[in-house]
Each structure stands twice: as structure tokens, then as C-alpha cells.
Amino acid sequence: MIDRVLRAPQLYLMALLVLVFAIHAAYLNLHNIPLSDNLTWQAYIFNALAAVLILTFMLRLAQKSKDYLGFVFMGGSLLKFLVFFVFFYPVYKADDKIQALEFSSFFIPYLICLSFKSFVLLKSLNRP
């Protein structure tokens, strides 16, 4: 199973995010909260695109030189946080507080992507 994930990790990441988004959307729907209220779908799309780009770049770099992978990984995380603070944070902080739904709308997909990228990177580095 792990070998299949490592052959096409971007597809597995997207499938995982679609599943998590469906669960998240169902929860919001159950509580009559529109998806657009907390930038939920925008956060999922941003995190998915950023993670796929960073993961693709890291895997290509891993084939050539593994020396800079940590820097690329950390740089990608820094870039994602910068986008969060420039685009998402002002919307969340507009009422002077960040609610749990706002926090979860961004950080659920962020943590899913971070965990998946970490898993794939570690497995690909440990391959002979």
C-alpha cells in the first residue's frame, strides 16, 4: 500500500482532502453553517494546491539531491503561513476574535497536508 502511495502521492493527498472536506462540509451542513462563512472551501483549495506543488517539488528534489529537502519543507510551511496571515487571518480577525470554526476551517486541511507531506517525505527518504 505504501508503495502505491509513493508512486502517486499527489493523487492520494487530493483524495484524502476530498474525503476530509466532505466530512467537514457534512458537519457544517448538519449545523446549518454555510461553507463560505469561514472561508472553508477556499482554505481547502489553497492548502491542496500549495501542498501538491510543494510535495511535487520536494519529490523531484529528492531524486537529485536530498541535502536541501528540509529547507524546502520548512520554506513551504513558511509560505503557507504567510498566505494565512495575509489573506485568511484578517477575515477571521474582523470581529476581533477567531472562533473555533474559523480556526478549524484553515488548520484541518493544513494539518492533513502537513502530516501527509511529512509521511511521504520520510518514506521516500528511507527508500533504497
BELPE-V889034 format. One line per field, one symbol per residue. ss: DSSP state (2 for helix, 1 for strand, 0 for the rest). Layout:
ss->???
This chain:
ss->02222220222222222222222222222200000000022222222222222222222222220000222222222222222222222222222000022222222222222222222222222000
